[in-house]
Amino acid sequence: MQLASSEVTELLHQWSGGDPAAREKLVPLVYGELRRIARNCLREQPNNHTLQSTGLVHEAYLRLVGRASVRWDDRVAARSSDSE
């Protein structure tokens, strides 16, 4: 699925503005891409690690939605937030 950059950015802005429906629309749009990124990151880990890409994505999601306030300036800010 090809992500429309402008759509993702708009949903990030809506979410940071307090629209919970934007988050619900955003997750299915980016989930596959986040799993792909997670798989690539985990390939660099030792073979005996126990974390899977799905678990990594879910953990990142829980950290994001657990924040009191989320402020996204753009997709780059969203991606850098994942590493915090």
Secondary structure, DSSP 8 states (H G I E B T S, - for coil): ----HHHHHHHHHHHHTT-HHHHHHHHHHHHHHHHHHHHHHHHTS-TT----HHHHHHHHHHHHHTSS----SSHHHHHHHHT-
